[in-house]
């Protein structure tokens, strides 16, 4: 009897209802794993996208907060700079005002001395060393801004003149300063002492010279000449 060779005549077990081709082509584990992995990959991509969107929204919210804080700090800095500039202007204005007041007080104390110098000059007593000292003092006062004003013949202005004497005069057409008793002094636009003057007004009821001159006709002048003759 011939010996049977094990394994060559055995056929693979075929499930019920399967064809021989199905038995000849065994299924592999790769296809099933790929089918199982496909849905898992899609869900992972969606989850990563949603996480990235949430992170972007958080970054944008933080960026808005930073911009708002920056705008507030910029406004605070601008207000602080404006307040500082106003403070500097006030300090400078106060410093100038204090300086002007100090200079005015000093020059006010020197006015009697300047009056004495003026009277000595008018009487011809300003000579020698006294003249040099007096002129130096006047020069220093002028450098500090002191200005003298007040002249005979100028119209009387109550804002800068102080009338100490009053009279009437036929040769004036308005209230006029006819004598300067004490000169006035100012520093810039600030008057530290008004000019003390004697004033004269037109005669009450006197017609101005221009009107009286226009009213005289040639016949009137001839009649006056005949009367005098």
DOTIKE-175555 format. One record per residue (C-alpha): residue in one letter; x, y, z. Coordinates in Angstrom, 1 decimal, m for minus. Layout:
<node><residu>A</residu><u>X</u><v>Y</v><w>Z</w></node>
...
***
This chain:
<node><residu>X</residu><u>0.0</u><v>0.0</v><w>0.0</w></node>
<node><residu>X</residu><u>1.3</u><v>3.4</v><w>m0.8</w></node>
<node><residu>X</residu><u>1.9</u><v>5.7</v><w>2.1</w></node>
<node><residu>X</residu><u>m0.3</u><v>8.8</v><w>2.5</w></node>
<node><residu>X</residu><u>1.5</u><v>12.1</v><w>2.6</w></node>
<node><residu>X</residu><u>0.1</u><v>14.2</v><w>5.3</w></node>
<node><residu>X</residu><u>m0.9</u><v>17.8</v><w>4.5</w></node>
<node><residu>X</residu><u>m1.3</u><v>17.6</v><w>0.7</w></node>
<node><residu>X</residu><u>m4.7</u><v>16.2</v><w>0.5</w></node>
<node><residu>X</residu><u>m6.2</u><v>18.1</v><w>3.4</w></node>
<node><residu>X</residu><u>m8.5</u><v>21.0</v><w>2.4</w></node>
<node><residu>X</residu><u>m9.0</u><v>24.1</v><w>4.4</w></node>
<node><residu>X</residu><u>m12.2</u><v>24.3</v><w>6.3</w></node>
<node><residu>X</residu><u>m14.7</u><v>26.4</v><w>4.5</w></node>
<node><residu>X</residu><u>m17.5</u><v>28.1</v><w>6.5</w></node>
<node><residu>X</residu><u>m21.1</u><v>27.3</v><w>5.6</w></node>
<node><residu>X</residu><u>m22.3</u><v>29.4</v><w>2.7</w></node>
<node><residu>X</residu><u>m18.8</u><v>30.5</v><w>1.6</w></node>
<node><residu>X</residu><u>m17.4</u><v>29.8</v><w>m1.8</w></node>
<node><residu>X</residu><u>m14.1</u><v>28.2</v><w>m2.4</w></node>
<node><residu>X</residu><u>m12.6</u><v>31.5</v><w>m3.6</w></node>
<node><residu>X</residu><u>m13.4</u><v>33.0</v><w>m0.3</w></node>
<node><residu>X</residu><u>m11.5</u><v>30.3</v><w>1.4</w></node>
<node><residu>X</residu><u>m8.6</u><v>30.8</v><w>m1.0</w></node>
<node><residu>X</residu><u>m8.3</u><v>34.5</v><w>m0.2</w></node>
<node><residu>X</residu><u>m7.9</u><v>34.9</v><w>3.6</w></node>
<node><residu>X</residu><u>m8.7</u><v>38.3</v><w>5.1</w></node>
<node><residu>X</residu><u>m5.9</u><v>40.4</v><w>6.6</w></node>
<node><residu>X</residu><u>m6.0</u><v>42.5</v><w>9.7</w></node>
<node><residu>X</residu><u>m4.7</u><v>45.6</v><w>7.9</w></node>
<node><residu>X</residu><u>m8.0</u><v>46.3</v><w>6.0</w></node>
<node><residu>X</residu><u>m10.0</u><v>46.1</v><w>9.2</w></node>
<node><residu>X</residu><u>m7.6</u><v>48.3</v><w>11.1</w></node>
<node><residu>X</residu><u>m7.7</u><v>51.0</v><w>8.3</w></node>
<node><residu>X</residu><u>m11.4</u><v>51.0</v><w>8.4</w></node>
<node><residu>X</residu><u>m11.4</u><v>51.5</v><w>12.2</w></node>
<node><residu>X</residu><u>m8.7</u><v>54.2</v><w>12.1</w></node>
<node><residu>X</residu><u>m10.5</u><v>56.4</v><w>9.5</w></node>
<node><residu>X</residu><u>m13.3</u><v>57.7</v><w>11.7</w></node>
<node><residu>X</residu><u>m10.8</u><v>58.2</v><w>14.6</w></node>
<node><residu>X</residu><u>m8.6</u><v>60.4</v><w>12.3</w></node>
<node><residu>X</residu><u>m11.5</u><v>62.6</v><w>11.2</w></node>
<node><residu>X</residu><u>m12.6</u><v>63.2</v><w>14.8</w></node>
<node><residu>X</residu><u>m9.0</u><v>64.1</v><w>15.9</w></node>
<node><residu>X</residu><u>m8.7</u><v>66.7</v><w>13.1</w></node>
<node><residu>X</residu><u>m11.9</u><v>68.3</v><w>14.1</w></node>
<node><residu>X</residu><u>m10.9</u><v>68.4</v><w>17.7</w></node>
<node><residu>X</residu><u>m7.5</u><v>70.1</v><w>16.8</w></node>
<node><residu>X</residu><u>m9.3</u><v>72.7</v><w>14.7</w></node>
<node><residu>X</residu><u>m11.7</u><v>73.6</v><w>17.4</w></node>
<node><residu>X</residu><u>m8.8</u><v>73.9</v><w>19.9</w></node>
<node><residu>X</residu><u>m6.9</u><v>76.2</v><w>17.6</w></node>
<node><residu>X</residu><u>m10.0</u><v>78.4</v><w>17.1</w></node>
<node><residu>X</residu><u>m10.5</u><v>78.6</v><w>20.9</w></node>
<node><residu>X</residu><u>m6.8</u><v>79.6</v><w>21.3</w></node>
<node><residu>X</residu><u>m7.1</u><v>82.3</v><w>18.5</w></node>
<node><residu>X</residu><u>m10.2</u><v>83.7</v><w>20.2</w></node>
<node><residu>X</residu><u>m8.4</u><v>83.9</v><w>23.5</w></node>
<node><residu>X</residu><u>m5.4</u><v>85.6</v><w>21.9</w></node>
<node><residu>X</residu><u>m7.7</u><v>88.2</v><w>20.2</w></node>
<node><residu>X</residu><u>m9.5</u><v>88.9</v><w>23.5</w></node>
<node><residu>X</residu><u>m6.1</u><v>89.4</v><w>25.2</w></node>
<node><residu>X</residu><u>m5.0</u><v>91.7</v><w>22.3</w></node>
<node><residu>X</residu><u>m8.2</u><v>93.8</v><w>22.7</w></node>
<node><residu>X</residu><u>m7.5</u><v>94.1</v><w>26.5</w></node>
<node><residu>X</residu><u>m3.9</u><v>95.2</v><w>25.8</w></node>
<node><residu>X</residu><u>m5.0</u><v>97.8</v><w>23.3</w></node>
<node><residu>X</residu><u>m7.6</u><v>99.2</v><w>25.7</w></node>
<node><residu>X</residu><u>m5.1</u><v>99.4</v><w>28.5</w></node>
<node><residu>X</residu><u>m2.6</u><v>101.1</v><w>26.1</w></node>
<node><residu>X</residu><u>m5.2</u><v>103.7</v><w>25.1</w></node>
<node><residu>X</residu><u>m6.0</u><v>104.5</v><w>28.7</w></node>
<node><residu>X</residu><u>m2.3</u><v>104.8</v><w>29.7</w></node>
<node><residu>X</residu><u>m1.7</u><v>107.0</v><w>26.6</w></node>
<node><residu>X</residu><u>m4.6</u><v>109.3</v><w>27.6</w></node>
<node><residu>X</residu><u>m3.2</u><v>109.5</v><w>31.2</w></node>
<node><residu>X</residu><u>0.2</u><v>110.4</v><w>29.9</w></node>
<node><residu>X</residu><u>m1.2</u><v>113.1</v><w>27.7</w></node>
<node><residu>X</residu><u>m3.2</u><v>114.6</v><w>30.5</w></node>
<node><residu>X</residu><u>m0.2</u><v>114.5</v><w>32.8</w></node>
<node><residu>X</residu><u>2.0</u><v>116.3</v><w>30.2</w></node>
<node><residu>X</residu><u>m0.7</u><v>119.0</v><w>29.7</w></node>
<node><residu>X</residu><u>m0.9</u><v>119.5</v><w>33.5</w></node>
<node><residu>X</residu><u>2.9</u><v>119.8</v><w>33.7</w></node>
<node><residu>X</residu><u>3.0</u><v>122.3</v><w>30.9</w></node>
<node><residu>X</residu><u>0.3</u><v>124.4</v><w>32.6</w></node>
<node><residu>X</residu><u>2.2</u><v>124.2</v><w>35.8</w></node>
<node><residu>X</residu><u>5.4</u><v>125.4</v><w>34.2</w></node>
<node><residu>X</residu><u>3.6</u><v>128.3</v><w>32.6</w></node>
<node><residu>X</residu><u>2.1</u><v>129.3</v><w>36.0</w></node>
<node><residu>X</residu><u>5.5</u><v>129.0</v><w>37.7</w></node>
<node><residu>X</residu><u>7.1</u><v>131.2</v><w>35.0</w></node>
<node><residu>X</residu><u>4.3</u><v>133.7</v><w>35.1</w></node>
<node><residu>X</residu><u>4.5</u><v>133.9</v><w>38.9</w></node>
<node><residu>X</residu><u>8.3</u><v>134.2</v><w>38.8</w></node>
<node><residu>X</residu><u>8.1</u><v>137.1</v><w>36.4</w></node>
<node><residu>X</residu><u>5.4</u><v>138.8</v><w>38.5</w></node>
<node><residu>X</residu><u>7.5</u><v>138.4</v><w>41.7</w></node>
<node><residu>X</residu><u>10.5</u><v>139.9</v><w>39.9</w></node>
<node><residu>X</residu><u>8.5</u><v>142.8</v><w>38.6</w></node>
<node><residu>X</residu><u>7.1</u><v>143.5</v><w>42.1</w></node>
<node><residu>X</residu><u>10.6</u><v>143.4</v><w>43.6</w></node>
<node><residu>X</residu><u>12.0</u><v>145.7</v><w>41.0</w></node>
<node><residu>X</residu><u>9.1</u><v>148.1</v><w>41.4</w></node>
<node><residu>X</residu><u>9.5</u><v>148.2</v><w>45.2</w></node>
<node><residu>X</residu><u>13.2</u><v>148.9</v><w>44.9</w></node>
<node><residu>X</residu><u>12.8</u><v>151.7</v><w>42.4</w></node>
<node><residu>X</residu><u>9.9</u><v>153.2</v><w>44.4</w></node>
<node><residu>X</residu><u>12.3</u><v>153.6</v><w>47.3</w></node>
<node><residu>X</residu><u>14.8</u><v>155.3</v><w>45.0</w></node>
<node><residu>X</residu><u>12.3</u><v>157.9</v><w>43.6</w></node>
<node><residu>X</residu><u>13.0</u><v>160.5</v><w>46.3</w></node>
<node><residu>X</residu><u>16.7</u><v>160.3</v><w>45.5</w></node>
<node><residu>X</residu><u>16.0</u><v>160.7</v><w>41.8</w></node>
<node><residu>X</residu><u>13.8</u><v>163.7</v><w>42.6</w></node>
<node><residu>X</residu><u>16.7</u><v>165.3</v><w>44.6</w></node>
<node><residu>X</residu><u>19.0</u><v>164.6</v><w>41.6</w></node>
<node><residu>X</residu><u>16.5</u><v>166.3</v><w>39.3</w></node>
<node><residu>X</residu><u>16.2</u><v>169.4</v><w>41.5</w></node>
<node><residu>X</residu><u>20.0</u><v>169.6</v><w>41.8</w></node>
<node><residu>X</residu><u>20.3</u><v>169.5</v><w>38.0</w></node>
<node><residu>X</residu><u>17.7</u><v>172.2</v><w>37.6</w></node>
<node><residu>X</residu><u>19.6</u><v>174.5</v><w>40.0</w></node>
<node><residu>X</residu><u>23.0</u><v>173.8</v><w>38.4</w></node>
<node><residu>X</residu><u>24.3</u><v>171.9</v><w>41.5</w></node>
<node><residu>X</residu><u>24.9</u><v>168.6</v><w>39.8</w></node>
<node><residu>X</residu><u>28.7</u><v>168.9</v><w>39.4</w></node>
<node><residu>X</residu><u>31.9</u><v>167.0</v><w>40.1</w></node>
<node><residu>X</residu><u>31.8</u><v>163.6</v><w>41.7</w></node>
<node><residu>X</residu><u>28.1</u><v>164.0</v><w>42.7</w></node>
<node><residu>X</residu><u>27.2</u><v>164.4</v><w>39.0</w></node>
<node><residu>X</residu><u>29.0</u><v>161.1</v><w>38.1</w></node>
<node><residu>X</residu><u>27.3</u><v>159.2</v><w>40.9</w></node>
<node><residu>X</residu><u>23.9</u><v>160.6</v><w>40.1</w></node>
<node><residu>X</residu><u>24.2</u><v>159.8</v><w>36.4</w></node>
<node><residu>X</residu><u>25.3</u><v>156.2</v><w>37.2</w></node>
<node><residu>X</residu><u>22.3</u><v>155.8</v><w>39.5</w></node>
<node><residu>X</residu><u>20.0</u><v>157.1</v><w>36.7</w></node>
<node><residu>X</residu><u>21.6</u><v>154.7</v><w>34.2</w></node>
<node><residu>X</residu><u>21.1</u><v>151.7</v><w>36.5</w></node>
<node><residu>X</residu><u>17.5</u><v>152.6</v><w>37.1</w></node>
<node><residu>X</residu><u>16.9</u><v>152.9</v><w>33.4</w></node>
<node><residu>X</residu><u>18.4</u><v>149.5</v><w>32.8</w></node>
<node><residu>X</residu><u>16.0</u><v>148.1</v><w>35.3</w></node>
<node><residu>X</residu><u>13.1</u><v>149.5</v><w>33.1</w></node>
<node><residu>X</residu><u>12.4</u><v>152.7</v><w>34.9</w></node>
<node><residu>X</residu><u>11.0</u><v>155.4</v><w>32.6</w></node>
<node><residu>X</residu><u>10.2</u><v>159.0</v><w>33.4</w></node>
<node><residu>X</residu><u>7.2</u><v>160.9</v><w>31.9</w></node>
<node><residu>X</residu><u>5.5</u><v>164.2</v><w>32.2</w></node>
<node><residu>X</residu><u>6.0</u><v>167.3</v><w>30.1</w></node>
<node><residu>X</residu><u>4.6</u><v>170.8</v><w>30.1</w></node>
<node><residu>X</residu><u>1.9</u><v>171.5</v><w>27.6</w></node>
<node><residu>X</residu><u>0.6</u><v>167.9</v><w>27.3</w></node>
<node><residu>X</residu><u>m3.1</u><v>167.3</v><w>27.8</w></node>
<node><residu>X</residu><u>m4.1</u><v>166.3</v><w>31.3</w></node>
<node><residu>X</residu><u>m4.7</u><v>162.6</v><w>31.7</w></node>
<node><residu>X</residu><u>m6.1</u><v>161.6</v><w>35.1</w></node>
<node><residu>X</residu><u>m4.8</u><v>158.0</v><w>34.7</w></node>
<node><residu>X</residu><u>m1.1</u><v>159.2</v><w>34.7</w></node>
<node><residu>X</residu><u>m1.3</u><v>162.7</v><w>36.1</w></node>
<node><residu>X</residu><u>m2.1</u><v>164.0</v><w>39.6</w></node>
<node><residu>X</residu><u>m3.3</u><v>167.6</v><w>39.6</w></node>
<node><residu>X</residu><u>m1.9</u><v>169.5</v><w>42.6</w></node>
<node><residu>X</residu><u>m2.7</u><v>173.1</v><w>41.3</w></node>
<node><residu>X</residu><u>m5.5</u><v>174.4</v><w>39.2</w></node>
<node><residu>X</residu><u>m6.0</u><v>177.7</v><w>37.3</w></node>
<node><residu>X</residu><u>m7.6</u><v>179.2</v><w>34.2</w></node>
<node><residu>X</residu><u>m5.8</u><v>180.4</v><w>31.2</w></node>
<node><residu>X</residu><u>m7.0</u><v>182.1</v><w>28.0</w></node>
<node><residu>X</residu><u>m4.5</u><v>180.4</v><w>25.7</w></node>
<node><residu>X</residu><u>m5.5</u><v>176.8</v><w>26.3</w></node>
<node><residu>X</residu><u>m8.4</u><v>175.0</v><w>24.6</w></node>
<node><residu>X</residu><u>m8.5</u><v>172.0</v><w>27.0</w></node>
<node><residu>X</residu><u>m7.2</u><v>171.0</v><w>30.4</w></node>
<node><residu>X</residu><u>m3.5</u><v>171.2</v><w>30.1</w></node>
<node><residu>X</residu><u>m0.4</u><v>170.5</v><w>32.2</w></node>
<node><residu>X</residu><u>1.3</u><v>173.9</v><w>32.5</w></node>
<node><residu>X</residu><u>3.9</u><v>172.9</v><w>35.1</w></node>
<node><residu>X</residu><u>5.5</u><v>169.6</v><w>36.2</w></node>
<node><residu>X</residu><u>5.9</u><v>169.6</v><w>39.9</w></node>
<node><residu>X</residu><u>7.2</u><v>166.0</v><w>40.1</w></node>
<node><residu>X</residu><u>7.9</u><v>163.8</v><w>37.1</w></node>
<node><residu>X</residu><u>6.0</u><v>160.5</v><w>36.9</w></node>
<node><residu>X</residu><u>7.7</u><v>157.1</v><w>36.6</w></node>
<node><residu>X</residu><u>6.6</u><v>153.8</v><w>35.0</w></node>
<node><residu>X</residu><u>8.0</u><v>150.3</v><w>34.5</w></node>
<node><residu>X</residu><u>6.7</u><v>149.1</v><w>31.1</w></node>
<node><residu>X</residu><u>3.0</u><v>149.7</v><w>31.2</w></node>
<node><residu>X</residu><u>2.8</u><v>149.9</v><w>35.0</w></node>
<node><residu>X</residu><u>2.8</u><v>153.3</v><w>36.5</w></node>
<node><residu>X</residu><u>4.5</u><v>153.3</v><w>39.9</w></node>
<node><residu>X</residu><u>4.0</u><v>157.1</v><w>40.4</w></node>
<node><residu>X</residu><u>1.8</u><v>159.6</v><w>38.5</w></node>
<node><residu>X</residu><u>3.2</u><v>162.9</v><w>37.4</w></node>
<node><residu>X</residu><u>2.3</u><v>165.6</v><w>39.8</w></node>
<node><residu>X</residu><u>1.4</u><v>168.7</v><w>37.8</w></node>
<node><residu>X</residu><u>m0.3</u><v>172.1</v><w>37.8</w></node>
<node><residu>X</residu><u>m3.2</u><v>172.3</v><w>35.3</w></node>
<node><residu>X</residu><u>m4.9</u><v>175.1</v><w>33.5</w></node>
<node><residu>X</residu><u>m8.4</u><v>175.1</v><w>32.0</w></node>
<node><residu>X</residu><u>m9.9</u><v>177.5</v><w>29.4</w></node>
<node><residu>X</residu><u>m11.7</u><v>180.6</v><w>30.8</w></node>
<node><residu>X</residu><u>m15.4</u><v>179.9</v><w>31.5</w></node>
<node><residu>X</residu><u>m17.5</u><v>181.2</v><w>28.6</w></node>
<node><residu>X</residu><u>m14.5</u><v>182.0</v><w>26.4</w></node>
<node><residu>X</residu><u>m14.9</u><v>181.0</v><w>22.8</w></node>
<node><residu>X</residu><u>m12.1</u><v>179.0</v><w>21.1</w></node>
<node><residu>X</residu><u>m9.7</u><v>181.1</v><w>19.2</w></node>
<node><residu>X</residu><u>m10.5</u><v>179.4</v><w>15.9</w></node>
<node><residu>X</residu><u>m14.2</u><v>180.3</v><w>16.2</w></node>
<node><residu>X</residu><u>m13.5</u><v>183.9</v><w>17.2</w></node>
<node><residu>X</residu><u>m11.1</u><v>184.3</v><w>14.3</w></node>
<node><residu>X</residu><u>m13.6</u><v>182.9</v><w>11.8</w></node>
<node><residu>X</residu><u>m16.3</u><v>185.2</v><w>13.2</w></node>
<node><residu>X</residu><u>m14.4</u><v>188.4</v><w>12.4</w></node>
<node><residu>X</residu><u>m15.4</u><v>189.8</v><w>9.0</w></node>
<node><residu>X</residu><u>m13.4</u><v>192.5</v><w>7.1</w></node>
<node><residu>X</residu><u>m16.1</u><v>195.1</v><w>7.9</w></node>
<node><residu>X</residu><u>m15.9</u><v>194.3</v><w>11.6</w></node>
<node><residu>X</residu><u>m12.1</u><v>194.8</v><w>11.5</w></node>
<node><residu>X</residu><u>m12.5</u><v>198.1</v><w>9.7</w></node>
<node><residu>X</residu><u>m15.1</u><v>199.3</v><w>12.3</w></node>
<node><residu>X</residu><u>m12.7</u><v>198.3</v><w>15.1</w></node>
<node><residu>X</residu><u>m9.9</u><v>200.3</v><w>13.4</w></node>
<node><residu>X</residu><u>m12.1</u><v>203.3</v><w>13.0</w></node>
<node><residu>X</residu><u>m13.1</u><v>203.2</v><w>16.6</w></node>
<node><residu>X</residu><u>m9.5</u><v>203.0</v><w>17.7</w></node>
<node><residu>X</residu><u>m8.7</u><v>206.0</v><w>15.4</w></node>
***
